Amino acid sequence: MLRDVSLQVPAGSTLAVLGRNGAGKSTLLRILATLLRPHAGEVLVFGEALPRRGFAVRGRLGLLAHDPLLYRDLSARENLSYHARLHAVGLGRVEELLHAVGMSGRADEPVRLLSRGLVQRLAVCRAVLHAPSLLLLDEPLANLDPAATELVGPLIGREAGATRVLTSHDPQAALAEADLVLGLEDGRAAFLTSPDKVDPGAVKRLYA
Amino acid sequence: MRTALTVLRKDLLLELRGLETLPAMILFAIVTFVIFHFGLNRDTIDGQLAAGVLTVTLLFAAMLGINRLFVAEREQGGFDAFLLAPVDRSALLIAKATALFLFLVVLEVIAVPAFGLLLLGPSLSPVLPGLIVVLALGDVALAVIGTLVSAIAVQTRARDLIGPIIGLPLLLPALIGMARGAGPLLVAHASSSPPGRWVAILALYDLVFALLSYAVFDFLLED
């Protein structure tokens, strides 16, 4: 449940959302992704009011959630090809992304046989397949080792050029990425400020 | 249409890989015929009794498929992935109903001859064209209503119970149409064409539920 959360994220910038489990981080991302309908308040994405104008923003946003949104019995390539067709993206992009995350050699293995780290790499590919202008990243680096983190960096990092809303349990890493930081506590905004003005004590209290 | 084909292709591929639905439907139907064979204590049956046994068995076998139709979407995030794509949501209805229809066709290609061998007295061959018409119209009803019911049931925790509880009453008129349409075909020296009245009723039922499903399906996908 989210209450009294009011914010604006300028195009091209990164909002980091901090908070412990159940604080409302994933709920915020699902509302922005048009997957949850807010009971009250106003949500505008690309200037379009949600959920009424949700169809106008789908396809311009990419969601990397806890669930990789991949079919376990399909191979990495089949999963990405399916999503590419849904988004009317050429299959060449699938090969390009598989290569970018170092999975060309394992692209024909069923997802159920892949390690969590490889599934997360694949989930990153799925989220950015259609080159979205808004990236909604829920713990994007979960299960990734340093080498894999480096591989996905150009796809979901600042260099991707998209507006980003990301959640993290690692405040230091999130602050380093952010232009704006939102601290959520039991669904309410505890603070909303720029990273250099974040009070370390307030961050500690979020996770206490 | 392109999106519906994409989803259908994915569903058929998943079934081909997992073989989770069709074998269960086929096995269920054949086992049920064997149970009827012994339960009725008759070597052969015909007429309305035969039509009833055949259609009820197909209906319950279809329920197995209906219960599993959206499970992969629910458990593996397929719903969210589909909802994030800039596509017409009714494509999911069309794809799922077509997949279920194809499952039912495959089921019947195996189960109907098995029924002919295990239970039916009169020969199937002379009435096969008429029977195909009745079963195909019934399959459309099962596929469309089944997809609608499955999309509702899969959102609940008790989906295995909710599916039959909602689905069977809605499918009852289709069952009656199939049984009454097939009954006159399953007697000795039967006419090869099914009763026109029941064919028309089935076709009308198909049309009404196809339109209804198309109208409400979008709302079922909302959170």
Chai-1 contact restraints between the chains, C-beta under 6 A:
chainA,res_idxA,chainB,res_idxB,connection_type,confidence,min_distance_angstrom,max_distance_angstrom,comment,restraint_id
A,L35,B,D80,contact,1.0,0.0,6.0,A-B,restraint_1
A,L35,B,L83,contact,1.0,0.0,6.0,A-B,restraint_2
A,L36,B,D223,contact,1.0,0.0,6.0,A-B,restraint_3
A,R37,B,D223,contact,1.0,0.0,6.0,A-B,restraint_4
A,R58,B,L84,contact,1.0,0.0,6.0,A-B,restraint_5
A,R58,B,P86,contact,1.0,0.0,6.0,A-B,restraint_6
A,G59,B,P86,contact,1.0,0.0,6.0,A-B,restraint_7
A,L63,B,L84,contact,1.0,0.0,6.0,A-B,restraint_8
A,D67,B,G77,contact,1.0,0.0,6.0,A-B,restraint_9
A,L69,B,G77,contact,1.0,0.0,6.0,A-B,restraint_10
A,L69,B,D80,contact,1.0,0.0,6.0,A-B,restraint_11
A,L69,B,A81,contact,1.0,0.0,6.0,A-B,restraint_12
A,Y71,B,Q76,contact,1.0,0.0,6.0,A-B,restraint_13
A,R72,B,Q76,contact,1.0,0.0,6.0,A-B,restraint_14
A,D73,B,L14,contact,1.0,0.0,6.0,A-B,restraint_15
A,D73,B,R17,contact,1.0,0.0,6.0,A-B,restraint_16
A,D73,B,G18,contact,1.0,0.0,6.0,A-B,restraint_17
A,Y82,B,K10,contact,1.0,0.0,6.0,A-B,restraint_18
A,R85,B,T6,contact,1.0,0.0,6.0,A-B,restraint_19
A,L86,B,A85,contact,1.0,0.0,6.0,A-B,restraint_20
A,L86,B,V87,contact,1.0,0.0,6.0,A-B,restraint_21
A,H87,B,A85,contact,1.0,0.0,6.0,A-B,restraint_22
